[in-house]
Amino acid sequence: MTATPAPGEAMRLGDLNVRYLPDGVIRAHPLQAYPEHVHLARDSELKLLDEDGMLLLSVGALLVETPVARILIDTGIGPRAIPIPSPDPALAAGVMTGGQLLDSLAAVGLRPDDIDAVLLSHLHADHVGWITPDDDTTRATFPNAEYFVGVGEFDFWGQPANMARLTAPTPQQYSVIGSRRHDLRTGDQPYQGIEALLTPGHTPGHVSFVLSGYGTQRAIVVGDAMHTAAEILHPDMCWTGDLDPRAAVASRHALVGELSRPGTATIGPHFTGTVFPTRAWRSGSDT
Ligand SMILES: [Zn+2]
């Protein structure tokens, strides 16, 4: 069986409704994505590869509805296709293709102006894609949203050498984020039930989010600290885009420790097949 992208799916966590809203997919050559650990990515048990032998990653947003706010975590690729940078011109590294997010939002009865906040795990292109509706405007797709970013992330992408990267936010997206930006440090709670956990390495200000339910129930949105379930099993694996591999490995090991605590579910927004790979509990159940 070959890999499939995660469907629109939901889970209940205490007062929070958490729903995955698909935007598109990443298809990446496994040799380029995991140059030192490609054999682990090709583990057939994990079903990470599509019919052409490319790694298939889900891309989208998480909608988190609290009793008082509607929040997106990340915003997908947007209406565009972005080639994945390749260090080897002979290797077709892959492509990121998006465009479905607003349709996914409409399918659950919401409009862009219903969104109160956008929490950004980091500012790579496949996470800020819908900050603006296209590349010709600095109009915000989500006009009522505040933006929350891990401390250090915004300044990093403001440096010209980084802004020139293929995976950088567009100047328009960057401008909109900067217009209503709040920085997050570990332990900050931008909304009740949502806590920031800095997990640097993939990018300098990468942040994961701990969602709290009742009692000890919680789920951790790992963002790009983990791209596939293989990285949970093998936290020393480095995705090619991890800007600081040593820090990324340290963050992954720390996350694996957090994820192993009782009552903790994993939410992997890029994971293949499902973004909820563990469901230790569901609505109305403590098991
Ligand atoms: Zn990503």
py3Dmol code that shows the C-alpha trace and the ligand (Angstrom):
import py3Dmol

protein = """\
ATOM      1  CA  MET A   1       0.000   0.000   0.000  1.00  0.00           C
ATOM      2  CA  THR A   2       1.284   3.444  -0.849  1.00  0.00           C
ATOM      3  CA  ALA A   3       1.163   6.629   1.184  1.00  0.00           C
ATOM      4  CA  THR A   4      -1.869   8.899   1.271  1.00  0.00           C
ATOM      5  CA  PRO A   5      -2.187  12.472   2.549  1.00  0.00           C
ATOM      6  CA  ALA A   6      -4.038  12.965   5.834  1.00  0.00           C
ATOM      7  CA  PRO A   7      -7.770  13.569   5.402  1.00  0.00           C
ATOM      8  CA  GLY A   8      -9.750  16.333   7.093  1.00  0.00           C
ATOM      9  CA  GLU A   9     -10.127  14.771  10.528  1.00  0.00           C
ATOM     10  CA  ALA A  10     -10.901  15.965  14.030  1.00  0.00           C
ATOM     11  CA  MET A  11     -10.366  15.204  17.664  1.00  0.00           C
ATOM     12  CA  ARG A  12     -11.854  16.600  20.859  1.00  0.00           C
ATOM     13  CA  LEU A  13      -9.558  17.589  23.693  1.00  0.00           C
ATOM     14  CA  GLY A  14     -11.389  18.903  26.744  1.00  0.00           C
ATOM     15  CA  ASP A  15     -12.827  22.270  25.742  1.00  0.00           C
ATOM     16  CA  LEU A  16     -10.870  22.288  22.491  1.00  0.00           C
ATOM     17  CA  ASN A  17     -12.013  21.053  19.101  1.00  0.00           C
ATOM     18  CA  VAL A  18      -9.002  20.278  16.944  1.00  0.00           C
ATOM     19  CA  ARG A  19      -9.478  19.731  13.232  1.00  0.00           C
ATOM     20  CA  TYR A  20      -6.970  19.221  10.431  1.00  0.00           C
ATOM     21  CA  LEU A  21      -7.711  21.292   7.326  1.00  0.00           C
ATOM     22  CA  PRO A  22      -5.838  19.998   4.244  1.00  0.00           C
ATOM     23  CA  ASP A  23      -4.162  22.455   1.894  1.00  0.00           C
ATOM     24  CA  GLY A  24      -1.931  20.240  -0.266  1.00  0.00           C
ATOM     25  CA  VAL A  25       1.018  17.876  -0.224  1.00  0.00           C
ATOM     26  CA  ILE A  26       4.789  17.724  -0.331  1.00  0.00           C
ATOM     27  CA  ARG A  27       6.388  15.078  -2.511  1.00  0.00           C
ATOM     28  CA  ALA A  28      10.080  14.843  -1.684  1.00  0.00           C
ATOM     29  CA  HIS A  29      12.799  12.518  -2.922  1.00  0.00           C
ATOM     30  CA  PRO A  30      13.741  10.386   0.111  1.00  0.00           C
ATOM     31  CA  LEU A  31      17.452  10.612  -0.677  1.00  0.00           C
ATOM     32  CA  GLN A  32      17.260  14.372  -0.685  1.00  0.00           C
ATOM     33  CA  ALA A  33      14.942  14.584   2.338  1.00  0.00           C
ATOM     34  CA  TYR A  34      16.899  12.203   4.595  1.00  0.00           C
ATOM     35  CA  PRO A  35      20.363  11.948   3.009  1.00  0.00           C
ATOM     36  CA  GLU A  36      21.886  10.085   5.963  1.00  0.00           C
ATOM     37  CA  HIS A  37      18.887   7.999   6.987  1.00  0.00           C
ATOM     38  CA  VAL A  38      17.124   7.165   3.753  1.00  0.00           C
ATOM     39  CA  HIS A  39      16.813   3.471   4.676  1.00  0.00           C
ATOM     40  CA  LEU A  40      14.700   4.419   7.706  1.00  0.00           C
ATOM     41  CA  ALA A  41      12.385   6.545   5.585  1.00  0.00           C
ATOM     42  CA  ARG A  42      11.925   3.605   3.209  1.00  0.00           C
ATOM     43  CA  ASP A  43      10.753   1.291   6.020  1.00  0.00           C
ATOM     44  CA  SER A  44       7.708  -0.278   4.347  1.00  0.00           C
ATOM     45  CA  GLU A  45       5.904  -0.574   7.684  1.00  0.00           C
ATOM     46  CA  LEU A  46       5.625   3.214   7.856  1.00  0.00           C
ATOM     47  CA  LYS A  47       4.070   3.603   4.373  1.00  0.00           C
ATOM     48  CA  LEU A  48       5.707   6.974   3.741  1.00  0.00           C
ATOM     49  CA  LEU A  49       6.269   6.574  -0.016  1.00  0.00           C
ATOM     50  CA  ASP A  50       3.886   7.222  -2.899  1.00  0.00           C
ATOM     51  CA  GLU A  51       3.585   5.097  -6.029  1.00  0.00           C
ATOM     52  CA  ASP A  52       6.660   6.813  -7.513  1.00  0.00           C
ATOM     53  CA  GLY A  53       8.833   6.195  -4.457  1.00  0.00           C
ATOM     54  CA  MET A  54       8.612   9.811  -3.272  1.00  0.00           C
ATOM     55  CA  LEU A  55       8.011  10.732   0.362  1.00  0.00           C
ATOM     56  CA  LEU A  56       4.469  12.038   0.684  1.00  0.00           C
ATOM     57  CA  LEU A  57       3.858  14.627   3.412  1.00  0.00           C
ATOM     58  CA  SER A  58       0.542  16.183   4.358  1.00  0.00           C
ATOM     59  CA  VAL A  59       0.354  19.972   4.389  1.00  0.00           C
ATOM     60  CA  GLY A  60      -2.400  22.055   5.904  1.00  0.00           C
ATOM     61  CA  ALA A  61      -3.555  23.983   8.947  1.00  0.00           C
ATOM     62  CA  LEU A  62      -4.901  22.894  12.301  1.00  0.00           C
ATOM     63  CA  LEU A  63      -8.083  24.626  13.340  1.00  0.00           C
ATOM     64  CA  VAL A  64      -8.311  24.864  17.121  1.00  0.00           C
ATOM     65  CA  GLU A  65     -11.659  26.061  18.429  1.00  0.00           C
ATOM     66  CA  THR A  66     -11.681  27.141  22.075  1.00  0.00           C
ATOM     67  CA  PRO A  67     -14.799  28.395  23.893  1.00  0.00           C
ATOM     68  CA  VAL A  68     -13.764  31.964  22.984  1.00  0.00           C
ATOM     69  CA  ALA A  69     -11.626  31.838  19.830  1.00  0.00           C
ATOM     70  CA  ARG A  70     -11.006  30.185  16.498  1.00  0.00           C
ATOM     71  CA  ILE A  71      -7.330  29.687  15.870  1.00  0.00           C
ATOM     72  CA  LEU A  72      -5.263  28.334  13.003  1.00  0.00           C
ATOM     73  CA  ILE A  73      -1.910  26.710  13.620  1.00  0.00           C
ATOM     74  CA  ASP A  74       0.001  27.349  10.367  1.00  0.00           C
ATOM     75  CA  THR A  75      -1.591  28.170   7.023  1.00  0.00           C
ATOM     76  CA  GLY A  76      -0.304  25.702   4.433  1.00  0.00           C
ATOM     77  CA  ILE A  77       1.424  26.377   1.106  1.00  0.00           C
ATOM     78  CA  GLY A  78      -1.209  28.570  -0.476  1.00  0.00           C
ATOM     79  CA  PRO A  79      -2.269  28.634  -4.126  1.00  0.00           C
ATOM     80  CA  ARG A  80       1.100  27.834  -5.645  1.00  0.00           C
ATOM     81  CA  ALA A  81       3.630  25.106  -6.365  1.00  0.00           C
ATOM     82  CA  ILE A  82       7.092  25.547  -4.856  1.00  0.00           C
ATOM     83  CA  PRO A  83      10.049  23.406  -5.943  1.00  0.00           C
ATOM     84  CA  ILE A  84      12.074  21.892  -3.142  1.00  0.00           C
ATOM     85  CA  PRO A  85      15.646  23.160  -3.243  1.00  0.00           C
ATOM     86  CA  SER A  86      18.133  20.486  -4.270  1.00  0.00           C
ATOM     87  CA  PRO A  87      21.871  20.527  -3.622  1.00  0.00           C
ATOM     88  CA  ASP A  88      22.268  18.087  -6.516  1.00  0.00           C
ATOM     89  CA  PRO A  89      21.034  19.366  -9.895  1.00  0.00           C
ATOM     90  CA  ALA A  90      20.751  15.769 -11.118  1.00  0.00           C
ATOM     91  CA  LEU A  91      18.247  14.915  -8.384  1.00  0.00           C
ATOM     92  CA  ALA A  92      14.631  16.019  -8.699  1.00  0.00           C
ATOM     93  CA  ALA A  93      14.116  16.959  -5.066  1.00  0.00           C
ATOM     94  CA  GLY A  94      10.359  17.324  -5.249  1.00  0.00           C
ATOM     95  CA  VAL A  95       7.644  19.916  -5.025  1.00  0.00           C
ATOM     96  CA  MET A  96       5.181  21.421  -2.546  1.00  0.00           C
ATOM     97  CA  THR A  97       1.699  21.983  -3.964  1.00  0.00           C
ATOM     98  CA  GLY A  98      -1.112  23.739  -2.127  1.00  0.00           C
ATOM     99  CA  GLY A  99      -4.323  25.666  -2.595  1.00  0.00           C
ATOM    100  CA  GLN A 100      -7.151  23.853  -0.783  1.00  0.00           C
ATOM    101  CA  LEU A 101      -7.128  25.501   2.643  1.00  0.00           C
ATOM    102  CA  LEU A 102      -9.938  28.012   2.176  1.00  0.00           C
ATOM    103  CA  ASP A 103     -12.129  25.276   0.681  1.00  0.00           C
ATOM    104  CA  SER A 104     -11.306  23.076   3.682  1.00  0.00           C
ATOM    105  CA  LEU A 105     -12.289  25.962   5.965  1.00  0.00           C
ATOM    106  CA  ALA A 106     -15.547  26.550   4.096  1.00  0.00           C
ATOM    107  CA  ALA A 107     -16.349  22.846   4.333  1.00  0.00           C
ATOM    108  CA  VAL A 108     -16.584  23.218   8.123  1.00  0.00           C
ATOM    109  CA  GLY A 109     -18.746  26.326   7.811  1.00  0.00           C
ATOM    110  CA  LEU A 110     -16.125  28.996   8.483  1.00  0.00           C
ATOM    111  CA  ARG A 111     -14.899  32.036   6.585  1.00  0.00           C
ATOM    112  CA  PRO A 112     -11.469  33.651   6.761  1.00  0.00           C
ATOM    113  CA  ASP A 113     -12.812  36.545   8.853  1.00  0.00           C
ATOM    114  CA  ASP A 114     -13.916  34.048  11.522  1.00  0.00           C
ATOM    115  CA  ILE A 115     -10.266  33.383  12.409  1.00  0.00           C
ATOM    116  CA  ASP A 116      -9.067  35.279  15.506  1.00  0.00           C
ATOM    117  CA  ALA A 117      -5.431  34.211  15.541  1.00  0.00           C
ATOM    118  CA  VAL A 118      -2.785  32.403  13.521  1.00  0.00           C
ATOM    119  CA  LEU A 119      -0.103  30.579  15.500  1.00  0.00           C
ATOM    120  CA  LEU A 120       2.927  29.883  13.327  1.00  0.00           C
ATOM    121  CA  SER A 121       5.251  26.977  14.125  1.00  0.00           C
ATOM    122  CA  HIS A 122       7.815  28.758  11.941  1.00  0.00           C
ATOM    123  CA  LEU A 123       7.930  30.870   8.808  1.00  0.00           C
ATOM    124  CA  HIS A 124       8.797  28.362   6.065  1.00  0.00           C
ATOM    125  CA  ALA A 125       6.804  28.760   2.849  1.00  0.00           C
ATOM    126  CA  ASP A 126       4.629  25.702   3.490  1.00  0.00           C
ATOM    127  CA  HIS A 127       3.394  27.232   6.759  1.00  0.00           C
ATOM    128  CA  VAL A 128       2.750  30.858   5.805  1.00  0.00           C
ATOM    129  CA  GLY A 129       1.217  30.212   2.380  1.00  0.00           C
ATOM    130  CA  TRP A 130      -2.219  31.644   3.091  1.00  0.00           C
ATOM    131  CA  ILE A 131      -1.118  34.682   5.110  1.00  0.00           C
ATOM    132  CA  THR A 132      -1.946  36.617   1.933  1.00  0.00           C
ATOM    133  CA  PRO A 133      -4.354  35.366  -0.759  1.00  0.00           C
ATOM    134  CA  ASP A 134      -1.720  35.788  -3.489  1.00  0.00           C
ATOM    135  CA  ASP A 135       1.715  37.316  -4.085  1.00  0.00           C
ATOM    136  CA  ASP A 136       0.439  40.632  -5.430  1.00  0.00           C
ATOM    137  CA  THR A 137      -1.057  41.977  -2.250  1.00  0.00           C
ATOM    138  CA  THR A 138      -0.305  42.787   1.355  1.00  0.00           C
ATOM    139  CA  ARG A 139      -3.977  42.293   2.162  1.00  0.00           C
ATOM    140  CA  ALA A 140      -4.403  39.706   4.904  1.00  0.00           C
ATOM    141  CA  THR A 141      -6.355  36.558   4.032  1.00  0.00           C
ATOM    142  CA  PHE A 142      -7.500  36.421   7.674  1.00  0.00           C
ATOM    143  CA  PRO A 143      -8.308  40.093   8.308  1.00  0.00           C
ATOM    144  CA  ASN A 144      -9.123  39.752  12.012  1.00  0.00           C
ATOM    145  CA  ALA A 145      -6.177  37.570  12.974  1.00  0.00           C
ATOM    146  CA  GLU A 146      -3.270  38.288  15.293  1.00  0.00           C
ATOM    147  CA  TYR A 147      -0.047  36.381  14.546  1.00  0.00           C
ATOM    148  CA  PHE A 148       2.035  34.497  17.091  1.00  0.00           C
ATOM    149  CA  VAL A 149       5.624  33.415  16.295  1.00  0.00           C
ATOM    150  CA  GLY A 150       8.442  31.829  18.307  1.00  0.00           C
ATOM    151  CA  VAL A 151      10.929  34.386  19.571  1.00  0.00           C
ATOM    152  CA  GLY A 152      13.811  34.893  17.124  1.00  0.00           C
ATOM    153  CA  GLU A 153      11.951  33.476  14.119  1.00  0.00           C
ATOM    154  CA  PHE A 154      10.717  36.741  12.669  1.00  0.00           C
ATOM    155  CA  ASP A 155      14.093  38.463  12.919  1.00  0.00           C
ATOM    156  CA  PHE A 156      15.854  35.484  11.308  1.00  0.00           C
ATOM    157  CA  TRP A 157      13.744  35.727   8.154  1.00  0.00           C
ATOM    158  CA  GLY A 158      14.264  39.472   8.012  1.00  0.00           C
ATOM    159  CA  GLN A 159      17.933  39.004   7.157  1.00  0.00           C
ATOM    160  CA  PRO A 160      18.442  39.413   3.384  1.00  0.00           C
ATOM    161  CA  ALA A 161      20.352  36.127   2.940  1.00  0.00           C
ATOM    162  CA  ASN A 162      17.488  34.225   4.545  1.00  0.00           C
ATOM    163  CA  MET A 163      14.738  36.127   2.759  1.00  0.00           C
ATOM    164  CA  ALA A 164      16.403  35.001  -0.505  1.00  0.00           C
ATOM    165  CA  ARG A 165      15.902  31.309   0.312  1.00  0.00           C
ATOM    166  CA  LEU A 166      13.410  29.355  -1.819  1.00  0.00           C
ATOM    167  CA  THR A 167      11.585  28.335   1.347  1.00  0.00           C
ATOM    168  CA  ALA A 168      11.314  31.869   2.786  1.00  0.00           C
ATOM    169  CA  PRO A 169       8.060  33.724   3.311  1.00  0.00           C
ATOM    170  CA  THR A 170       7.241  36.202   0.558  1.00  0.00           C
ATOM    171  CA  PRO A 171       7.834  39.889   1.368  1.00  0.00           C
ATOM    172  CA  GLN A 172       4.048  40.324   1.377  1.00  0.00           C
ATOM    173  CA  GLN A 173       3.506  37.504   3.870  1.00  0.00           C
ATOM    174  CA  TYR A 174       6.344  38.805   6.024  1.00  0.00           C
ATOM    175  CA  SER A 175       4.862  42.282   6.055  1.00  0.00           C
ATOM    176  CA  VAL A 176       1.423  41.079   7.112  1.00  0.00           C
ATOM    177  CA  ILE A 177       2.842  38.912   9.917  1.00  0.00           C
ATOM    178  CA  GLY A 178       4.916  41.830  11.149  1.00  0.00           C
ATOM    179  CA  SER A 179       1.912  44.122  11.269  1.00  0.00           C
ATOM    180  CA  ARG A 180       0.230  42.156  14.102  1.00  0.00           C
ATOM    181  CA  ARG A 181       2.982  40.030  15.530  1.00  0.00           C
ATOM    182  CA  HIS A 182       3.398  38.644  19.032  1.00  0.00           C
ATOM    183  CA  ASP A 183       6.491  36.663  20.063  1.00  0.00           C
ATOM    184  CA  LEU A 184       6.174  33.408  21.995  1.00  0.00           C
ATOM    185  CA  ARG A 185       8.506  31.932  24.589  1.00  0.00           C
ATOM    186  CA  THR A 186       8.259  28.508  26.205  1.00  0.00           C
ATOM    187  CA  GLY A 187       5.386  28.510  28.691  1.00  0.00           C
ATOM    188  CA  ASP A 188       3.500  31.392  27.072  1.00  0.00           C
ATOM    189  CA  GLN A 189      -0.225  30.728  26.691  1.00  0.00           C
ATOM    190  CA  PRO A 190      -1.613  32.855  23.873  1.00  0.00           C
ATOM    191  CA  TYR A 191      -5.015  31.260  24.586  1.00  0.00           C
ATOM    192  CA  GLN A 192      -6.260  29.140  27.448  1.00  0.00           C
ATOM    193  CA  GLY A 193      -5.381  25.523  26.776  1.00  0.00           C
ATOM    194  CA  ILE A 194      -2.603  26.326  24.284  1.00  0.00           C
ATOM    195  CA  GLU A 195       0.992  26.603  25.492  1.00  0.00           C
ATOM    196  CA  ALA A 196       4.137  27.343  23.498  1.00  0.00           C
ATOM    197  CA  LEU A 197       7.102  24.961  23.655  1.00  0.00           C
ATOM    198  CA  LEU A 198      10.163  26.242  21.797  1.00  0.00           C
ATOM    199  CA  THR A 199      11.744  23.427  19.760  1.00  0.00           C
ATOM    200  CA  PRO A 200      14.537  25.155  17.799  1.00  0.00           C
ATOM    201  CA  GLY A 201      16.703  23.519  15.151  1.00  0.00           C
ATOM    202  CA  HIS A 202      14.514  23.132  12.097  1.00  0.00           C
ATOM    203  CA  THR A 203      14.492  26.921  12.259  1.00  0.00           C
ATOM    204  CA  PRO A 204      15.841  29.162  15.059  1.00  0.00           C
ATOM    205  CA  GLY A 205      12.432  30.101  16.468  1.00  0.00           C
ATOM    206  CA  HIS A 206      10.525  26.918  15.740  1.00  0.00           C
ATOM    207  CA  VAL A 207       7.747  26.390  18.262  1.00  0.00           C
ATOM    208  CA  SER A 208       5.576  23.394  19.108  1.00  0.00           C
ATOM    209  CA  PHE A 209       2.226  23.764  20.841  1.00  0.00           C
ATOM    210  CA  VAL A 210       0.912  21.839  23.827  1.00  0.00           C
ATOM    211  CA  LEU A 211      -2.879  21.601  23.780  1.00  0.00           C
ATOM    212  CA  SER A 212      -4.466  20.789  27.126  1.00  0.00           C
ATOM    213  CA  GLY A 213      -7.683  18.958  27.781  1.00  0.00           C
ATOM    214  CA  TYR A 214      -9.102  17.733  31.073  1.00  0.00           C
ATOM    215  CA  GLY A 215      -6.767  16.457  33.786  1.00  0.00           C
ATOM    216  CA  THR A 216      -3.563  15.141  32.291  1.00  0.00           C
ATOM    217  CA  GLN A 217      -4.959  14.860  28.761  1.00  0.00           C
ATOM    218  CA  ARG A 218      -2.910  16.799  26.280  1.00  0.00           C
ATOM    219  CA  ALA A 219      -1.665  16.727  22.707  1.00  0.00           C
ATOM    220  CA  ILE A 220       1.541  18.177  21.302  1.00  0.00           C
ATOM    221  CA  VAL A 221       1.558  19.747  17.851  1.00  0.00           C
ATOM    222  CA  VAL A 222       5.115  18.942  16.819  1.00  0.00           C
ATOM    223  CA  GLY A 223       5.247  21.146  13.732  1.00  0.00           C
ATOM    224  CA  ASP A 224       8.399  20.569  11.691  1.00  0.00           C
ATOM    225  CA  ALA A 225      10.355  19.331  14.678  1.00  0.00           C
ATOM    226  CA  MET A 226       9.142  16.004  13.205  1.00  0.00           C
ATOM    227  CA  HIS A 227       8.198  15.612   9.544  1.00  0.00           C
ATOM    228  CA  THR A 228       7.254  11.939   9.568  1.00  0.00           C
ATOM    229  CA  ALA A 229       6.503   9.263  12.131  1.00  0.00           C
ATOM    230  CA  ALA A 230       9.966   7.842  11.352  1.00  0.00           C
ATOM    231  CA  GLU A 231      11.457  10.769  13.315  1.00  0.00           C
ATOM    232  CA  ILE A 232       9.573   9.697  16.449  1.00  0.00           C
ATOM    233  CA  LEU A 233      11.097   6.230  16.188  1.00  0.00           C
ATOM    234  CA  HIS A 234      14.518   7.606  15.201  1.00  0.00           C
ATOM    235  CA  PRO A 235      14.967  11.129  16.617  1.00  0.00           C
ATOM    236  CA  ASP A 236      18.530  11.314  15.271  1.00  0.00           C
ATOM    237  CA  MET A 237      17.130  11.439  11.741  1.00  0.00           C
ATOM    238  CA  CYS A 238      17.614  14.866  10.182  1.00  0.00           C
ATOM    239  CA  TRP A 239      15.329  16.307   7.562  1.00  0.00           C
ATOM    240  CA  THR A 240      17.370  18.048   4.921  1.00  0.00           C
ATOM    241  CA  GLY A 241      15.783  21.382   5.761  1.00  0.00           C
ATOM    242  CA  ASP A 242      16.773  21.345   9.440  1.00  0.00           C
ATOM    243  CA  LEU A 243      18.855  24.526   9.553  1.00  0.00           C
ATOM    244  CA  ASP A 244      20.725  23.550  12.727  1.00  0.00           C
ATOM    245  CA  PRO A 245      20.814  19.718  12.725  1.00  0.00           C
ATOM    246  CA  ARG A 246      22.344  19.380  16.221  1.00  0.00           C
ATOM    247  CA  ALA A 247      19.698  21.592  17.780  1.00  0.00           C
ATOM    248  CA  ALA A 248      16.972  19.818  15.783  1.00  0.00           C
ATOM    249  CA  VAL A 249      18.080  16.422  17.088  1.00  0.00           C
ATOM    250  CA  ALA A 250      18.127  17.745  20.655  1.00  0.00           C
ATOM    251  CA  SER A 251      14.628  19.176  20.243  1.00  0.00           C
ATOM    252  CA  ARG A 252      13.371  15.891  18.783  1.00  0.00           C
ATOM    253  CA  HIS A 253      14.763  13.882  21.690  1.00  0.00           C
ATOM    254  CA  ALA A 254      13.133  16.305  24.141  1.00  0.00           C
ATOM    255  CA  LEU A 255       9.833  15.995  22.280  1.00  0.00           C
ATOM    256  CA  VAL A 256       9.980  12.195  22.280  1.00  0.00           C
ATOM    257  CA  GLY A 257      10.315  12.426  26.073  1.00  0.00           C
ATOM    258  CA  GLU A 258       7.300  14.717  26.298  1.00  0.00           C
ATOM    259  CA  LEU A 259       5.241  12.543  23.940  1.00  0.00           C
ATOM    260  CA  SER A 260       5.923   9.468  26.063  1.00  0.00           C
ATOM    261  CA  ARG A 261       4.290  10.995  29.130  1.00  0.00           C
ATOM    262  CA  PRO A 262       0.925   9.425  30.036  1.00  0.00           C
ATOM    263  CA  GLY A 263      -2.100  10.997  28.395  1.00  0.00           C
ATOM    264  CA  THR A 264      -0.091  12.722  25.661  1.00  0.00           C
ATOM    265  CA  ALA A 265      -1.142  12.426  22.017  1.00  0.00           C
ATOM    266  CA  THR A 266       0.965  13.392  19.021  1.00  0.00           C
ATOM    267  CA  ILE A 267      -0.276  15.761  16.344  1.00  0.00           C
ATOM    268  CA  GLY A 268       2.059  15.729  13.339  1.00  0.00           C
ATOM    269  CA  PRO A 269       0.770  18.209  10.748  1.00  0.00           C
ATOM    270  CA  HIS A 270       3.104  16.836   8.044  1.00  0.00           C
ATOM    271  CA  PHE A 271       2.554  13.182   8.863  1.00  0.00           C
ATOM    272  CA  THR A 272       1.533  10.774   6.127  1.00  0.00           C
ATOM    273  CA  GLY A 273      -1.887   9.111   6.343  1.00  0.00           C
ATOM    274  CA  THR A 274      -3.073  10.850   9.520  1.00  0.00           C
ATOM    275  CA  VAL A 275      -1.941  13.853  11.532  1.00  0.00           C
ATOM    276  CA  PHE A 276      -3.228  12.125  14.681  1.00  0.00           C
ATOM    277  CA  PRO A 277      -0.951   9.058  14.750  1.00  0.00           C
ATOM    278  CA  THR A 278      -1.729   8.283  18.355  1.00  0.00           C
ATOM    279  CA  ARG A 279      -5.118   8.576  19.932  1.00  0.00           C
ATOM    280  CA  ALA A 280      -4.579   7.616  23.528  1.00  0.00           C
ATOM    281  CA  TRP A 281      -7.998   8.995  24.254  1.00  0.00           C
ATOM    282  CA  ARG A 282     -10.983  10.534  22.564  1.00  0.00           C
ATOM    283  CA  SER A 283     -13.951  12.594  23.598  1.00  0.00           C
ATOM    284  CA  GLY A 284     -15.531  11.108  26.687  1.00  0.00           C
ATOM    285  CA  SER A 285     -12.791   8.559  27.248  1.00  0.00           C
ATOM    286  CA  ASP A 286      -9.824   8.510  29.560  1.00  0.00           C
ATOM    287  CA  THR A 287      -8.456   5.255  28.241  1.00  0.00           C
TER     288      THR A 287
END
"""
ligand_1 = """\
1
ZN
Zn 6.912 22.256 6.760
"""
view = py3Dmol.view(width=600, height=400)
view.addModel(protein, "pdb")
view.setStyle({"model": 0}, {"cartoon": {"style": "trace"}})
view.addModel(ligand_1, "xyz")
view.setStyle({"model": 1}, {"stick": {}})
view.zoomTo()
view.show()
